[in-house]
Amino acid sequence: MDCYETFEGFKVRRKTGPKKKILDFSSTALKQFWEEVENDSPGLSQACGCYIFSIKASRGITPWYVGQSKTSFKDECFQNHKKVQYHEVVNHLIKGTPILTFIARLTPNKKFKDKLDKPEADFVEQQLIQYALVKNPELINVKNTKLPREIQIPGFLNSPKGRPSKGAEQLRLTLGMW
């Protein structure tokens, strides 16, 4: 069985001073970020898998973006278009700590894998996106979110408010949910 391991969120720094809503993507800040990752879990920055950009606040953790890395996390997570997306989230939220959570692919020997096949990466990313959308319908991912946002299965997917039907309750039991 192919196995992944999850690593709790690493703080993405904000700039200090009056511009606290702006993330710090300076080379110094990014170097410090990856050093923290490596100190916590040696080799993780070069691993592949999926990652989630979230905001951690007093009410819990809210996912805002799910991404995949078929090569290293270090090469993928802070690409320019990702930085823009992260800034969009942070600029609209007053409070909270931006974090990155890594879901790294392991080899059978429990080492970090450094490359990931596209079908596997797509599958894992799509699964994580589905759960992230349930937690946060405002998820900023565009790819793989059109149908999950538009299809409704009352009591199961995009449920309207109110008590689910008996059929919906049976579906939940059948699928081992709730």
Phi and psi in degrees as a GROMACS rama.xvg file:
@    title "Ramachandran Plot"
@    xaxis  label "Phi"
@    yaxis  label "Psi"
@TYPE xy
-73.7327  136.979  ASP-2
-126.297  144.004  CYS-3
-122.766  155.259  TYR-4
-127.465  139.708  GLU-5
-100.164  136.556  THR-6
-118.061  125.149  PHE-7
-57.757  160.758  GLU-8
-57.9918  133.747  GLY-9
-101.11  132.791  PHE-10
-67.1294  130.382  LYS-11
-96.9351  120.058  VAL-12
-68.8651  147.567  ARG-13
-102.997  159.088  ARG-14
-69.5893  150.322  LYS-15
-90.3442  166.655  THR-16
90.3963  -155.727  GLY-17
-69.2564  -13.147  PRO-18
-103.297  45.6774  LYS-19
-65.473  -16.8189  LYS-20
-81.1545  -6.69005  LYS-21
-96.528  131.114  ILE-22
-73.1631  148.274  LEU-23
-97.9576  102.71  ASP-24
-106.981  25.7058  PHE-25
-65.0869  159.046  SER-26
-60.8542  -34.4767  SER-27
-65.4566  -46.4529  THR-28
-64.573  -42.3103  ALA-29
-67.1525  -37.4865  LEU-30
-61.9336  -44.5344  LYS-31
-63.6863  -39.6905  GLN-32
-58.5998  -51.0553  PHE-33
-69.3884  -29.0993  TRP-34
-65.1395  -40.8019  GLU-35
-63.169  -42.8049  GLU-36
-59.585  -47.7962  VAL-37
-66.9008  -36.5901  GLU-38
-65.1491  -36.7458  ASN-39
-75.5902  -44.7624  ASP-40
-142.788  87.9302  SER-41
-54.0118  129.251  PRO-42
95.339  -12.863  GLY-43
-63.2403  -36.0457  LEU-44
-63.1087  -26.5909  SER-45
-95.9501  0.10387  GLN-46
-78.4117  170.079  ALA-47
-123.707  166.89  CYS-48
148.053  -137.599  GLY-49
-126.069  162.141  CYS-50
-144.201  156.217  TYR-51
-130.355  124.767  ILE-52
-90.0061  123.286  PHE-53
-135.63  168.56  SER-54
-118.262  124.417  ILE-55
-99.8347  122.61  LYS-56
-139.073  -176.764  ALA-57
-60.4698  -26.1605  SER-58
-90.1625  7.83117  ARG-59
119.424  -157.449  GLY-60
-116.598  129.528  ILE-61
-114.02  120.809  THR-62
-74.6891  140.602  PRO-63
-123.366  -22.928  TRP-64
-154.193  134.497  TYR-65
-116.294  129.684  VAL-66
-131.849  169.189  GLY-67
-127.406  153.496  GLN-68
-132.998  112.11  SER-69
-83.3095  -13.4649  LYS-70
-119.157  -124.11  THR-71
-92.8991  147.931  SER-72
-58.9279  -39.8071  PHE-73
-60.3912  -35.0622  LYS-74
-79.3524  -19.0766  ASP-75
-105.556  -44.3449  GLU-76
-63.8868  -29.1232  CYS-77
-118.465  33.189  PHE-78
-64.6708  157.099  GLN-79
-53.8673  -44.6576  ASN-80
-67.7751  -26.3563  HIS-81
-72.2497  -40.9707  LYS-82
-57.9706  -41.893  LYS-83
-61.1291  -44.8712  VAL-84
-64.1771  -42.8193  GLN-85
-62.0887  -42.2977  TYR-86
-61.0374  -40.5947  HIS-87
-55.5749  -43.7256  GLU-88
-65.9488  -52.2673  VAL-89
-63.6059  -36.0636  VAL-90
-67.9772  -20.9591  ASN-91
-97.2495  -6.05962  HIS-92
-113.727  136.348  LEU-93
-81.3861  -42.8601  ILE-94
-124.984  162.876  LYS-95
120.79  158.676  GLY-96
-107.444  121.174  THR-97
-70.6069  134.465  PRO-98
-137.836  155.902  ILE-99
-117.43  127.276  LEU-100
-107.355  133.533  THR-101
-108.581  135.777  PHE-102
-118.592  96.8737  ILE-103
-97.6154  138.982  ALA-104
-78.3577  133.505  ARG-105
-108.737  154.091  LEU-106
-82.5798  170.641  THR-107
-58.4027  -23.9958  PRO-108
-88.9979  11.5674  ASN-109
66.3496  27.282  LYS-110
-98.1991  160.231  LYS-111
-70.8617  134.887  PHE-112
-84.0572  143.462  LYS-113
-105.224  -2.99062  ASP-114
-143.528  148.51  LYS-115
-134.38  133.987  LEU-116
-66.7522  143.53  ASP-117
-56.3585  -47.2889  LYS-118
-59.5934  -39.6296  PRO-119
-68.4515  -45.1626  GLU-120
-60.0706  -43.6354  ALA-121
-62.5034  -43.0689  ASP-122
-62.0269  -49.5597  PHE-123
-64.1591  -43.6308  VAL-124
-60.441  -44.5299  GLU-125
-63.3018  -38.8079  GLN-126
-63.12  -46.0727  GLN-127
-64.6285  -38.3572  LEU-128
-61.1994  -41.4793  ILE-129
-59.1824  -46.4254  GLN-130
-69.1956  -38.7255  TYR-131
-63.6848  -37.7146  ALA-132
-65.0972  -35.037  LEU-133
-64.0006  -43.2142  VAL-134
-72.8798  -37.6686  LYS-135
-141.113  95.6887  ASN-136
-61.3352  -14.0133  PRO-137
-91.8401  14.2419  GLU-138
-45.7187  136.671  LEU-139
-87.3046  -3.03419  ILE-140
-59.8106  142.671  ASN-141
-107.509  -48.1657  VAL-142
-61.6505  136.244  LYS-143
65.3234  22.0008  ASN-144
-120.502  -8.22271  THR-145
-60.8869  -55.8732  LYS-146
-66.1642  -43.9896  LEU-147
-61.0605  -24.4639  PRO-148
-83.0286  -26.0573  ARG-149
-99.7612  -25.1178  GLU-150
-88.0218  137.995  ILE-151
-124.389  127.609  GLN-152
-124.84  96.8286  ILE-153
-50.5853  134.157  PRO-154
84.9849  -7.08561  GLY-155
-133.393  -50.6173  PHE-156
-135.189  123.46  LEU-157
52.4458  46.5214  ASN-158
-63.2756  140.021  SER-159
-73.3925  164.486  PRO-160
-66.6164  153.33  LYS-161
113.593  172.067  GLY-162
-72.2681  133.955  ARG-163
-70.4496  154.789  PRO-164
-67.6943  167.836  SER-165
-63.2127  -36.3214  LYS-166
-63.3116  -40.6943  GLY-167
-65.7519  -40.2493  ALA-168
-63.2217  -39.1884  GLU-169
-66.5405  -38.7076  GLN-170
-59.9203  -43.948  LEU-171
-59.5797  -44.899  ARG-172
-64.5369  -43.2734  LEU-173
-59.0121  -39.5955  THR-174
-91.1938  0.791998  LEU-175
68.6378  36.4369  GLY-176
-109.371  146.47  MET-177
